[in-house]
Amino acid sequence: MKMPAQIYDREVYIRRIEPFIRKSIVKVLTGHRRVGKSYILYQIIAKVRKEEKNANIIYINKEDIAFDAIRDYKQLNDYVALRLQTNAMNFIFIDEIQLISDFHIAVKSWALDQNNDIFITGSNSDMLSSDLANELGGRYVEFQIFSLSYLEFLHFHKLSNNDLSLEKYAHYGGLPYLIHLPMEDEVIKEYLNSIYSTLVLKDVIRRKKIRNTVFLEQLVSFLAGNVGNLFSSKSISDYLKNMKTEISTNQVIEYIHALTDAFIVHKVGRYDIAGKRLFERGEKYYFENMGIRNVIAGYKPQDRARRMENMVYNHLSFCGYDIKVGALATGEIDFVCTRNGETLYVQVAVELLMQETMEREFGNLLKIKDNYPKILVSGEQSFENTYDGIEHVYIRDFLSAMPSNSILQFNNQALKI
């Protein structure tokens, strides 16, 4: 196989995947199109080749016409079987495997041989997780690949860490291919529109056989304009009926499920902090990519709070947290984040100029009586570091925090979790 001339390292993902290399457990990389799954495979291949000069690499990319003849699991298995070596470790890489029917049958068979090290990528969470969970049980591990984090964006574009760079990130988002385009609104908007159209057409409409495409577009537009608002499928249905669009609650659920399967949006459920249980109804939606969200809803000054909250959610996801919206008896916590058995509470506010705003945002965190870390992320760089013992972090510092197993590092501050 021919490797790309230039590969930008995404070290966070390689560190996460590295402990599973050369292990007889299937590595599954998921995420929507163009977030860089293929290039992470290239990084792993380069790493393997560096460590084993004679490594047996078997590579299939289903978006490459050279592999168009591989349509089902039998053809897939035949192609791989001809290239397997019995006296060496076989490194099998298959990109966009969901385009091969019943692929899991072949993967299950290969996984029986400890000499096979298997890496696969896909752009549909439901197809991958349901098929592999049924067929492989505990013999696979999933890594979700996101758009570039803020620091990755700076690295890819060779930018300094300042507020101008943050504004570019909030505006254009973190699709890796943007490094090949001029930072001009019309050029980037055209590219992002084309990616969005591809996502909706290939990963939603065709795959889910959706007929009411007009409603799907209205739904995506509604979600883009209401990032961070609390909804239920019924409330969305009722709202659209008021806008003269008749749609059932079940159809809303079906279409939202299709959008989340394609990683266009992420659904975040509500968690009762006192009762320690999930509510059955009520959730928020955040976009995987800020640039795509902005071409749908527009880049408006009055949307700064929505963009900031979405970016905070995305960074927490990148850092490996499981995230819920926190519900209190008289208030809300934007994000209740859990990882490795620990909890982190995060509140987001654009401005903290008014005493009323400070009392509300910090006050909600102060209502939580456990000893887990609590932070407020805001757009106020000059605000003091703490408020009644609650940590305050400027949005750019928060997005500059690198994930680790034990701390989030905010510049020179370390928040232990």
Secondary structure in CASP SS format (residue, H / E / C, confidence):
PFRMAT SS
TARGET T0000
AUTHOR 0000-0000-0000
METHOD secondary structure of the structure
MODEL  1
M C 1.00
K C 1.00
M C 1.00
P C 1.00
A C 1.00
Q C 1.00
I C 1.00
Y C 1.00
D C 1.00
R C 1.00
E H 1.00
V H 1.00
Y H 1.00
I H 1.00
R H 1.00
R H 1.00
I H 1.00
E H 1.00
P H 1.00
F H 1.00
I C 1.00
R C 1.00
K C 1.00
S C 1.00
I C 1.00
V E 1.00
K E 1.00
V E 1.00
L E 1.00
T E 1.00
G C 1.00
H C 1.00
R C 1.00
R C 1.00
V C 1.00
G C 1.00
K H 1.00
S H 1.00
Y H 1.00
I H 1.00
L H 1.00
Y H 1.00
Q H 1.00
I H 1.00
I H 1.00
A H 1.00
K H 1.00
V H 1.00
R H 1.00
K H 1.00
E H 1.00
E C 1.00
K C 1.00
N C 1.00
A C 1.00
N E 1.00
I E 1.00
I E 1.00
Y E 1.00
I E 1.00
N E 1.00
K C 1.00
E C 1.00
D C 1.00
I H 1.00
A H 1.00
F H 1.00
D C 1.00
A C 1.00
I C 1.00
R C 1.00
D E 1.00
Y H 1.00
K H 1.00
Q H 1.00
L H 1.00
N H 1.00
D H 1.00
Y H 1.00
V H 1.00
A H 1.00
L C 1.00
R C 1.00
L C 1.00
Q C 1.00
T C 1.00
N C 1.00
A C 1.00
M C 1.00
N E 1.00
F E 1.00
I E 1.00
F E 1.00
I E 1.00
D E 1.00
E C 1.00
I H 1.00
Q H 1.00
L H 1.00
I C 1.00
S E 1.00
D C 1.00
F H 1.00
H H 1.00
I H 1.00
A H 1.00
V H 1.00
K H 1.00
S H 1.00
W H 1.00
A C 1.00
L C 1.00
D C 1.00
Q C 1.00
N C 1.00
N E 1.00
D E 1.00
I E 1.00
F E 1.00
I E 1.00
T E 1.00
G E 1.00
S C 1.00
N C 1.00
S H 1.00
D H 1.00
M H 1.00
L H 1.00
S H 1.00
S H 1.00
D H 1.00
L H 1.00
A H 1.00
N H 1.00
E H 1.00
L H 1.00
G C 1.00
G C 1.00
R C 1.00
Y E 1.00
V E 1.00
E E 1.00
F E 1.00
Q E 1.00
I C 1.00
F C 1.00
S C 1.00
L C 1.00
S C 1.00
Y H 1.00
L H 1.00
E H 1.00
F H 1.00
L H 1.00
H H 1.00
F H 1.00
H H 1.00
K C 1.00
L C 1.00
S C 1.00
N C 1.00
N C 1.00
D H 1.00
L H 1.00
S H 1.00
L H 1.00
E H 1.00
K H 1.00
Y H 1.00
A H 1.00
H H 1.00
Y H 1.00
G C 1.00
G C 1.00
L C 1.00
P H 1.00
Y H 1.00
L H 1.00
I H 1.00
H H 1.00
L C 1.00
P C 1.00
M C 1.00
E C 1.00
D H 1.00
E H 1.00
V H 1.00
I H 1.00
K H 1.00
E H 1.00
Y H 1.00
L H 1.00
N H 1.00
S H 1.00
I H 1.00
Y H 1.00
S H 1.00
T H 1.00
L H 1.00
V H 1.00
L H 1.00
K H 1.00
D H 1.00
V H 1.00
I H 1.00
R H 1.00
R H 1.00
K H 1.00
K C 1.00
I C 1.00
R C 1.00
N C 1.00
T H 1.00
V H 1.00
F H 1.00
L H 1.00
E H 1.00
Q H 1.00
L H 1.00
V H 1.00
S H 1.00
F H 1.00
L H 1.00
A H 1.00
G H 1.00
N C 1.00
V C 1.00
G C 1.00
N C 1.00
L C 1.00
F E 1.00
S C 1.00
S H 1.00
K H 1.00
S H 1.00
I H 1.00
S H 1.00
D H 1.00
Y H 1.00
L H 1.00
K H 1.00
N H 1.00
M C 1.00
K C 1.00
T C 1.00
E C 1.00
I C 1.00
S C 1.00
T H 1.00
N H 1.00
Q H 1.00
V H 1.00
I H 1.00
E H 1.00
Y H 1.00
I H 1.00
H H 1.00
A H 1.00
L H 1.00
T H 1.00
D H 1.00
A C 1.00
F C 1.00
I C 1.00
V E 1.00
H E 1.00
K E 1.00
V E 1.00
G E 1.00
R E 1.00
Y E 1.00
D E 1.00
I C 1.00
A C 1.00
G C 1.00
K C 1.00
R E 1.00
L E 1.00
F E 1.00
E E 1.00
R E 1.00
G E 1.00
E E 1.00
K E 1.00
Y E 1.00
Y E 1.00
F E 1.00
E C 1.00
N C 1.00
M H 1.00
G H 1.00
I H 1.00
R H 1.00
N H 1.00
V H 1.00
I H 1.00
A H 1.00
G C 1.00
Y C 1.00
K C 1.00
P H 1.00
Q H 1.00
D H 1.00
R H 1.00
A H 1.00
R H 1.00
R H 1.00
M H 1.00
E H 1.00
N H 1.00
M H 1.00
V H 1.00
Y H 1.00
N H 1.00
H H 1.00
L H 1.00
S H 1.00
F H 1.00
C C 1.00
G C 1.00
Y C 1.00
D E 1.00
I E 1.00
K E 1.00
V E 1.00
G E 1.00
A E 1.00
L E 1.00
A C 1.00
T C 1.00
G E 1.00
E E 1.00
I E 1.00
D E 1.00
F E 1.00
V E 1.00
C E 1.00
T E 1.00
R E 1.00
N C 1.00
G C 1.00
E E 1.00
T E 1.00
L E 1.00
Y E 1.00
V E 1.00
Q E 1.00
V E 1.00
A E 1.00
V C 1.00
E C 1.00
L C 1.00
L C 1.00
M C 1.00
Q H 1.00
E H 1.00
T H 1.00
M H 1.00
E H 1.00
R H 1.00
E H 1.00
F H 1.00
G H 1.00
N H 1.00
L H 1.00
L H 1.00
K C 1.00
I C 1.00
K C 1.00
D C 1.00
N C 1.00
Y C 1.00
P C 1.00
K E 1.00
I E 1.00
L E 1.00
V E 1.00
S E 1.00
G C 1.00
E C 1.00
Q C 1.00
S C 1.00
F C 1.00
E C 1.00
N C 1.00
T E 1.00
Y E 1.00
D C 1.00
G C 1.00
I E 1.00
E E 1.00
H E 1.00
V E 1.00
Y E 1.00
I H 1.00
R H 1.00
D H 1.00
F H 1.00
L H 1.00
S C 1.00
A C 1.00
M C 1.00
P C 1.00
S C 1.00
N C 1.00
S C 1.00
I E 1.00
L E 1.00
Q E 1.00
F E 1.00
N C 1.00
N C 1.00
Q E 1.00
A E 1.00
L E 1.00
K E 1.00
I C 1.00
END
